[in-house]
């Protein structure tokens, strides 16, 4: 869970009341949060922000509060204080509105160029009009952007936020993608202009920004946002421009979010503008911005969409184990910033644009439980006697593990994800012909696909332990992942057993003996129809003529044989190796 550090005095000022640490801890617990730590922080008080002349030092008490990872609306002091005030009934639920510019002025326009499709194709924007910044509000504004970047934005890979002083720039604004040599501007906190390539070198040693450089570094074009005069506002997701920087004197803020995921961009924009719209000239209002897509479609942001979830009173009561009327449940939901209209035995719950964590009616039930108080739910013995039993597949797997270990094999536990080469070229297979589930955005080359076989993982383990005394005999009982059009998710898990024997001789008789022992334990007799048998097979991963399908009840359940020398050498091994891999699911 993310931890939000807020200054105690500022928080108590926002709450309109002071608390002891114990009282505030109890309030957080009732609201479903946890006061993790209380620390102090020294800061220098300057004549002006960023100045060199100091007037002294102060020591602030910091409350560090653990926030659920999906509660983006509580990641700043404003959202936390607002949620607690509504929870205590001291503040009505705010109503967020997207409004048109005053006095009939046209909306600000952001034009997305087609070239952005090569790197970050989406953008949304909004204006906070007439906002008043204090030093504390400014710090909170920047801090919320940082937390959203690390959390919802996935370190800016999905969404990058840019904020600009609207009075220093002129629309319409253009979101384009240009070759890095054609981008030149003065970035934040710098006293001269740089090209995009020079910025990559400049920030390569920056502790804060260097982690974001790989997002665009290898691209042929870099994203850039500029105004009608050609002034560069930002080069997302790296840095904003110095010209449009936000200061304490800023009164109108343009917020733009560029993204690879449009849904996430909308969520980030909604969260940011809702949290700080309370400081606008007209509280809880946000000025809309028109965004023109490359296809010519014109969209207006922010959406600030409210939606309604309908849920039965009986469903809420039965799931939690309470007995509340519809009016009582509506009052509980109101405390959680969810407006509710009772309608007989049903509740119409209005989900605001700040609560993107509400995905299903079960999330509404959870909020009722929090507002009611988990400690207030009475313990009761279930009316139906329930006896827990182990999952049959897991029980069989555990029994198999013990028996294979008693046969002299050592258990290994390998990664469920592997590289394409591990299950493909290293096994002398074409990855395109395998039912492999590919990861859309793998972080490393070692984790590109879900494994379709357990053998490569065992061979990698052998390679890491090849200096150990021979023979090396390893096994694993675990799941593989296979594409399956008949499955709801398009893929399914299959529990398998794999074993390898690595020594100066192939050890095929050892693997064959292990198979016979397993079938004896599973009470499967030798026979082509009613039992098990071996049938000659051709497999590129195995030595020609040294491979067989394992048949059980007339169906192939796996394969055993001596691995091909090419497979062995590709896994950095140099001695013969035999392998067995069978599915355990037919024996349930």
ZIVEN-V630344 format. One record per run of one state. SS is the DSSP state (H for helix, E for strand, C for the rest). FROM is the first residue (numbers start at 1). TO is the last residue. If there is no record, write none. Layout:
# ZIVEN-V630344
ss=(SS:SS)
from=(FROM:FROM)
to=(TO:TO)
This chain:
# ZIVEN-V630344
ss=(C:E:H:C:H:C:E:C:E:C:H:C:H:C:E:C:H:C:E:C:H:C:E:C:H:C:E:H:C:E:C:H:C:E:C:E:C:E:H:C:H:C:E:C:E:C:E:C:E:C:H:C:E:C:E:C:E:H:C:H:C:E:C:E:C:H:C:H:C:H:C:E:C:E:C:H:C:H:C:H:C:E:C:E:C:H:C:E:C:E:C:H:C:E:C:E:C:E:C:E:C:H:C:E:C:H:C)
from=(1:2:8:16:21:31:34:47:54:68:72:75:77:88:97:100:102:105:108:113:114:119:122:130:135:151:159:166:169:173:179:180:183:184:186:187:188:194:196:206:213:216:222:227:232:236:239:242:252:260:262:280:285:293:298:302:307:313:321:326:336:339:344:346:352:361:373:374:377:392:407:410:412:417:419:420:424:425:428:431:434:438:439:449:451:455:465:472:484:491:503:508:522:526:527:532:537:542:553:555:564:565:571:577:584:585:588)
to=(1:7:15:20:30:33:46:53:67:71:74:76:87:96:99:101:104:107:112:113:118:121:129:134:150:158:165:168:172:178:179:182:183:185:186:187:193:195:205:212:215:221:226:231:235:238:241:251:259:261:279:284:292:297:301:306:312:320:325:335:338:343:345:351:360:372:373:376:391:406:409:411:416:418:419:423:424:427:430:433:437:438:448:450:454:464:471:483:490:502:507:521:525:526:531:536:541:552:554:563:564:570:576:583:584:587:588)
